[in-house]
Amino acid sequence: MNTLPSLSYKVSGLARAPWLTFIPGIGNDASFWDAQAAALGERFRILQFDPWGHAASPAPPPGCRFEDVVRGVVQLWDALGIGRSAVAGLGFGGSVALALGLGHPDRVEQVVACCCRPRQPDDRRDFWRARRAAAGLGMAPLVEATVDRWLGADFRAAHPEVDARLRAMMRRTTLAGYQAALDAFIDMDFEDALEKIEVPVLLVAAEHDHGGGPVQAMRAMAQRIPGARLAIVPDSGHICNHEAPEALNAILAGFLGEPALAR
């Protein structure tokens, strides 16, 4: 990993190929997207990074807001001389990917946004405010509560190594980094601007994401974003890049491949 004044990052993949930036979510670091980086590295130049306060990145700026998180990705691109990049994210990372496409169409080739929303419903904001308050007791209890929601019980039982890897990743998250990311997550709201997104967008939903409710939210979002496509990863919970990596890799390759390489 390399470290700039703002973020810790790593670059892999094919030199002089189109850029693909993987956006981590809350409690996720650069390693969250390793399987996808490996699968697409023969066709893209890959950028992965740790968010502020996660793994090797420094603490978040004071009063960090959603716009600051989005701006931080652009600043990383500027520091690395990346003019344009495709972006892919999941959860909060998917929301950031969409916001990058909305606010910086001159820098974004394509967007893949997985299992995400443009705004938290009021009841979910209350849920996340309670989760943030619980963070005052330390990260240890949050690791268990969070990863238990990420993976389905059957998958966890069959793949304890994935469960352990995600828990270890979240333990590398600092309390300040987690709380700042939650503040940005609660604060974000670009729902009214969805129709203004001009870059190509693929929305990816996981069939069993938190009982299936988020799939309907993704379907509704697909109706509002001009030209957006929707793909559903079957038999997967929220963290579909870990529960169904081969299926997601195929979806990514199909959407990001020829259009991005032809530009």
C-alpha positions as CSV (number, residue, x, y, z in Angstrom):
1,M,0.0,0.0,0.0
2,N,1.1,3.6,-0.7
3,T,0.0,6.6,1.3
4,L,-0.7,10.1,0.1
5,P,-1.4,13.0,2.6
6,S,-5.1,12.1,2.2
7,L,-5.6,8.3,1.6
8,S,-3.8,5.0,1.6
9,Y,-4.1,3.2,-1.7
10,K,-2.8,0.5,-4.0
11,V,-2.7,0.3,-7.8
12,S,-2.7,-3.0,-9.8
13,G,-3.7,-4.4,-13.1
14,L,-2.7,-3.6,-16.6
15,A,-0.6,-0.6,-17.3
16,R,-1.9,2.0,-19.7
17,A,-5.4,0.4,-19.5
18,P,-8.6,2.3,-18.6
19,W,-8.9,3.0,-14.9
20,L,-11.3,1.3,-12.6
21,T,-11.7,2.6,-9.1
22,F,-13.3,0.4,-6.4
23,I,-15.1,2.5,-3.7
24,P,-15.1,0.9,-0.2
25,G,-18.0,1.4,2.2
26,I,-18.4,1.8,5.9
27,G,-16.1,-0.6,7.7
28,N,-14.5,-1.7,4.4
29,D,-10.9,-1.0,3.4
30,A,-9.0,-1.5,0.1
31,S,-9.0,-5.3,0.5
32,F,-12.8,-5.4,0.3
33,W,-12.6,-5.5,-3.5
34,D,-9.6,-7.8,-3.9
35,A,-11.5,-10.6,-5.7
36,Q,-12.9,-8.2,-8.3
37,A,-9.5,-6.4,-8.7
38,A,-7.9,-9.8,-9.5
39,A,-10.7,-10.7,-11.9
40,L,-10.6,-7.5,-13.9
41,G,-6.9,-6.6,-13.6
42,E,-6.0,-8.1,-17.0
43,R,-8.2,-5.5,-18.6
44,F,-8.1,-2.4,-16.3
45,R,-5.7,-0.4,-14.2
46,I,-7.2,-0.9,-10.8
47,L,-7.3,1.7,-7.9
48,Q,-8.3,0.5,-4.4
49,F,-8.0,2.6,-1.3
50,D,-8.7,2.8,2.4
51,P,-11.3,5.4,3.5
52,W,-10.3,8.0,6.1
53,G,-9.9,6.3,9.5
54,H,-9.9,2.8,7.9
55,A,-6.9,0.5,7.9
56,A,-3.8,2.6,6.9
57,S,-5.5,5.9,6.0
58,P,-5.3,8.9,8.3
59,A,-8.2,10.2,10.4
60,P,-11.1,11.9,8.7
61,P,-11.2,15.7,8.4
62,P,-13.2,17.4,11.2
63,G,-16.9,17.7,10.4
64,C,-16.6,15.2,7.6
65,R,-19.7,15.3,5.3
66,F,-20.9,13.2,2.4
67,E,-19.6,15.8,-0.1
68,D,-16.1,15.6,1.6
69,V,-16.1,11.8,1.0
70,V,-16.9,12.3,-2.7
71,R,-14.3,15.1,-3.0
72,G,-11.7,12.9,-1.4
73,V,-11.9,10.4,-4.2
74,V,-11.5,13.1,-6.8
75,Q,-8.5,14.5,-4.9
76,L,-6.9,11.1,-4.9
77,W,-7.4,10.9,-8.7
78,D,-5.8,14.3,-9.0
79,A,-2.8,13.3,-6.9
80,L,-2.3,10.2,-9.1
81,G,-2.9,11.9,-12.4
82,I,-6.1,10.0,-13.2
83,G,-8.2,12.0,-15.6
84,R,-11.1,9.5,-16.0
85,S,-12.1,6.3,-14.3
86,A,-14.9,3.9,-14.1
87,V,-16.1,3.5,-10.5
88,A,-17.7,0.6,-8.7
89,G,-19.0,0.5,-5.1
90,L,-21.3,-1.4,-2.7
91,G,-23.5,-0.1,0.1
92,F,-22.2,3.4,1.1
93,G,-19.5,2.9,-1.5
94,G,-22.2,2.4,-4.2
95,S,-23.8,5.7,-3.1
96,V,-20.4,7.4,-3.4
97,A,-20.0,5.9,-6.9
98,L,-23.3,7.3,-8.0
99,A,-22.6,10.7,-6.5
100,L,-19.3,10.8,-8.4
101,G,-21.1,10.1,-11.6
102,L,-23.6,12.8,-10.8
103,G,-21.2,15.5,-9.7
104,H,-18.1,14.7,-11.8
105,P,-19.3,13.4,-15.2
106,D,-16.1,14.7,-16.8
107,R,-14.1,12.3,-14.6
108,V,-16.3,9.2,-14.6
109,E,-16.5,6.7,-17.4
110,Q,-19.2,4.4,-16.0
111,V,-20.8,3.6,-12.6
112,V,-21.5,0.3,-11.0
113,A,-23.5,0.9,-7.8
114,C,-24.4,-2.2,-5.8
115,C,-26.9,-2.6,-3.0
116,C,-27.2,1.2,-2.2
117,R,-29.5,4.2,-2.0
118,P,-29.3,7.9,-2.8
119,R,-30.8,8.8,0.5
120,Q,-31.5,7.0,3.8
121,P,-35.3,6.7,4.6
122,D,-36.1,8.4,7.9
123,D,-36.5,5.1,9.8
124,R,-33.1,4.0,8.5
125,R,-31.5,7.3,9.6
126,D,-32.8,6.6,13.1
127,F,-31.3,3.1,12.9
128,W,-27.9,4.5,11.9
129,R,-28.0,7.2,14.5
130,A,-28.5,4.5,17.1
131,R,-25.6,2.5,15.6
132,R,-23.4,5.6,15.8
133,A,-24.4,6.1,19.4
134,A,-23.5,2.5,20.1
135,A,-20.1,3.2,18.6
136,G,-19.3,5.2,21.7
137,L,-18.8,1.9,23.6
138,G,-16.1,0.9,21.2
139,M,-15.7,-1.0,17.9
140,A,-15.8,-4.5,19.3
141,P,-19.6,-4.9,19.6
142,L,-20.1,-3.2,16.3
143,V,-17.9,-5.7,14.5
144,E,-20.3,-8.5,15.5
145,A,-23.5,-6.6,14.8
146,T,-22.3,-5.4,11.4
147,V,-20.9,-8.5,9.9
148,D,-23.9,-10.5,11.1
149,R,-26.0,-8.3,8.9
150,W,-23.6,-8.5,6.0
151,L,-23.7,-12.2,5.4
152,G,-26.5,-14.7,5.4
153,A,-26.5,-17.3,8.2
154,D,-26.2,-20.2,5.8
155,F,-23.4,-18.7,3.9
156,R,-21.5,-17.8,7.1
157,A,-21.8,-21.4,8.3
158,A,-20.5,-22.8,5.0
159,H,-17.7,-20.2,4.6
160,P,-16.3,-19.3,8.0
161,E,-13.1,-18.0,6.3
162,V,-15.1,-15.2,4.6
163,D,-16.8,-14.3,7.8
164,A,-13.4,-14.2,9.6
165,R,-11.9,-12.1,6.8
166,L,-14.7,-9.5,7.0
167,R,-14.5,-9.3,10.8
168,A,-10.7,-8.8,10.6
169,M,-11.2,-6.0,8.0
170,M,-13.7,-4.2,10.2
171,R,-11.4,-4.4,13.2
172,R,-8.9,-2.3,11.2
173,T,-11.5,0.5,11.2
174,T,-11.0,3.2,13.8
175,L,-13.8,4.6,15.9
176,A,-13.3,8.0,14.4
177,G,-13.3,6.6,10.9
178,Y,-16.5,4.6,11.5
179,Q,-18.4,7.5,13.1
180,A,-17.4,10.0,10.3
181,A,-18.5,7.5,7.6
182,L,-21.8,7.1,9.4
183,D,-22.3,10.8,9.7
184,A,-21.8,11.1,5.9
185,F,-24.1,8.2,5.3
186,I,-26.9,9.7,7.4
187,D,-26.3,13.1,5.8
188,M,-26.3,12.1,2.1
189,D,-29.3,13.0,0.0
190,F,-29.1,13.3,-3.8
191,E,-32.4,11.5,-4.5
192,D,-33.9,14.5,-6.3
193,A,-31.0,14.6,-8.7
194,L,-31.1,11.0,-10.0
195,E,-32.6,12.1,-13.3
196,K,-29.5,14.4,-13.9
197,I,-27.0,11.5,-13.9
198,E,-25.6,11.4,-17.5
199,V,-22.9,8.7,-17.3
200,P,-23.7,5.0,-18.0
201,V,-25.0,3.4,-14.8
202,L,-25.4,-0.3,-13.8
203,L,-27.3,-0.9,-10.6
204,V,-26.7,-4.2,-9.0
205,A,-29.0,-5.7,-6.4
206,A,-28.5,-8.8,-4.3
207,E,-31.6,-11.1,-4.2
208,H,-31.6,-11.6,-0.4
209,D,-30.2,-8.2,0.7
210,H,-31.8,-7.6,4.1
211,G,-34.9,-9.6,3.3
212,G,-35.3,-8.4,-0.3
213,G,-36.6,-4.9,0.5
214,P,-33.5,-3.1,-0.9
215,V,-34.1,-4.8,-4.3
216,Q,-37.3,-2.9,-4.7
217,A,-35.5,0.4,-3.9
218,M,-32.9,-0.4,-6.5
219,R,-35.6,-1.2,-9.1
220,A,-37.2,2.2,-8.3
221,M,-33.9,3.9,-8.7
222,A,-33.3,2.3,-12.0
223,Q,-36.5,3.8,-13.3
224,R,-35.3,7.3,-12.5
225,I,-31.7,7.3,-13.8
226,P,-31.6,7.8,-17.5
227,G,-30.5,4.7,-19.4
228,A,-29.7,2.8,-16.2
229,R,-29.6,-1.0,-16.2
230,L,-30.4,-3.3,-13.3
231,A,-28.8,-6.7,-12.6
232,I,-29.8,-8.9,-9.7
233,V,-27.2,-11.3,-8.1
234,P,-29.2,-14.5,-7.3
235,D,-29.0,-16.3,-3.9
236,S,-26.8,-13.6,-2.3
237,G,-27.1,-11.3,0.7
238,H,-25.9,-7.7,1.0
239,I,-22.2,-8.3,0.5
240,C,-22.6,-9.9,-2.9
241,N,-18.9,-9.4,-3.9
242,H,-18.0,-11.9,-1.1
243,E,-21.1,-14.2,-1.2
244,A,-21.2,-14.5,-5.0
245,P,-17.9,-13.1,-6.4
246,E,-18.0,-15.1,-9.6
247,A,-21.5,-13.9,-10.5
248,L,-20.7,-10.3,-9.7
249,N,-17.3,-10.5,-11.5
250,A,-19.2,-11.6,-14.7
251,I,-21.7,-8.7,-14.3
252,L,-18.9,-6.2,-13.9
253,A,-16.9,-7.6,-16.8
254,G,-20.0,-7.5,-19.1
255,F,-20.9,-3.9,-18.3
256,L,-17.4,-2.3,-17.9
257,G,-15.7,-4.2,-20.6
258,E,-16.3,-3.1,-24.2
259,P,-17.8,0.3,-23.7
260,A,-15.0,1.5,-21.4
261,L,-12.2,0.0,-23.6
262,A,-13.7,1.5,-26.7
263,R,-13.6,5.1,-25.4
